[in-house]
Amino acid sequence: MTTQSTPNSHQTLPTQGLSHTQAIDALKAIGANDMVPDGKKWAMKYDAGQDVTDVAEAAFVAFMGKNGLDPTLYPSFQQLENDVVGACARHLGGDEHTVGTITSCGTESVLLSVKTARDHVRSQKDNIHTPNMVLPITAHASFQKAAQYFGLEVILVDIDPVTMRADVEDMAAKINDQTVLIVGSAPSYAHGVIDPIEEMGQLALKHQINLHVDACIGGWVLPFQRKFGVEVPPFDFHVDGVSSISVDLHKYAFAPKGVSCLLHKNDLLRQSQYYACASWTGYSIVNATMMGSKSGAPLAAAWAVMHYLGEEGYIEKFKAMWQTTCKLIEAINASEHVEVIGQPNMPLMAIRPTHGDAFELADRLNARGWFTQATFGYGPSPAHLHLTIDPACSPFTDDFIAAVIEEANALTPPEEQVDDQTIHMIKDLLQQDIDLTPVLESFGVQSGALPQDMADLNRIMDALDSQTRETLLKTFFQHLFQPSTLAATR
Ligand SMILES: *Cc1c(COP(=O)(O)O)cnc(C)c1O
């Protein structure tokens, strides 16, 4: 590499471009510290094996230059979208009226389901001035994000502290004449349990409001589980009152990131999702999604993986995942010092030590190479370790179980609870808009990198009220994301 090719702090880019190999090698070096998806990572990845990844990659590359902004120029978009939406609709109990849209992620599907409900119910009733949505505390955070983006009020519904399912009576009591949407999860991300969707459907029909079933993580798996004999409570379009369903293809359909599907019961409902603008000087736009220009790559990869695996391929993968899940639940619940929260309906679950600290357990497992997702407590849901099981986990099941039980047995209760003084100090600092760097550094956060052992930091985060935690997280992430060249000259 010549010296001219090395970027310095005054330059935007290297003066002379790098070679193909140099650019790609430099990129790969940057990625060298990223999480490697293997069987020892029990959350945040959906690995169906190298052969599936290879199919996805080939399809991704072949379609990455195609732009979904104008499907009339790329008719393949229309066909791929209709094929994939059709497969999702049939899979989830749709009929000849069911329609849908491919979006870029679960969050976008959720955002659009909320916008659709707001505009649809408004078009049907003339008294909606301050629209609200009524959703369980287990519903994905993206619904609250949607409420903030689109100006809706959020009314949170309690859950049963044992089953972690939504309390439908509480939901019924909280619906009012400004409610446009209620939400159920199939299943919830944290605990993997399906809400009472049938009862929610009755509420939606009674109040003539939308019911969105968030099957982002479960929608592709659950119907297949039924096919090999697992009992799955009703959750899809077979249930009366369901208006829309979201299903992420970049999770358990094993497509690469960037593809989800939002289904509507009929075209009248979907109408409120669309946006068109012809009142400007450029090309007229008509968008079903939030994005304008969008790559065809994720959709093409989803299509290719779905056709590559076929029904039998998915069933084989999901059977292995379910076996792992059952084995894990049984072993953990039989052990003395760790338990599964609720009864998971699919290969997702929350586990926690019964004496000792969940964050400490996560650290101990991490030190042995086992990744789990440490999760804060909220309401009746205690701090826990979240697991998302994929086919790559199966061969490691016995080793993982042994490690969890061993480390849970070795836990000692934390010496001290987080003291009020620390909490007050953090709140004060945040309110005064003072630089948090010294505080973060005192918890082991050094120049943006998180410490190896997160338990102390996590315990403090867990002790904060959720608003303070939100502010702290935003501050921390703003701190992480500072332009490279500016940072070099600072
Ligand atoms: C993952 C998930 C989402 C959000 O999906 P993203 O693709 O991460 O935006 C929404 N709901 C549930 C239940 C999920 O599991």
The ligand as an ORCA input file, in Angstrom:
! r2SCAN-3c Opt
* xyz 0 1
  C     -37.484     -8.718     15.919
  C     -38.860     -8.312     16.269
  C     -39.404     -7.086     15.844
  C     -38.564     -6.029     15.160
  O     -37.923     -6.509     14.060
  P     -36.615     -5.860     13.429
  O     -36.448     -6.672     12.184
  O     -35.506     -6.048     14.401
  O     -36.879     -4.428     13.130
  C     -40.723     -6.837     16.140
  N     -41.457     -7.717     16.830
  C     -40.966     -8.896     17.276
  C     -41.842     -9.833     18.040
  C     -39.650     -9.227     17.005
  O     -39.153    -10.390     17.450
*
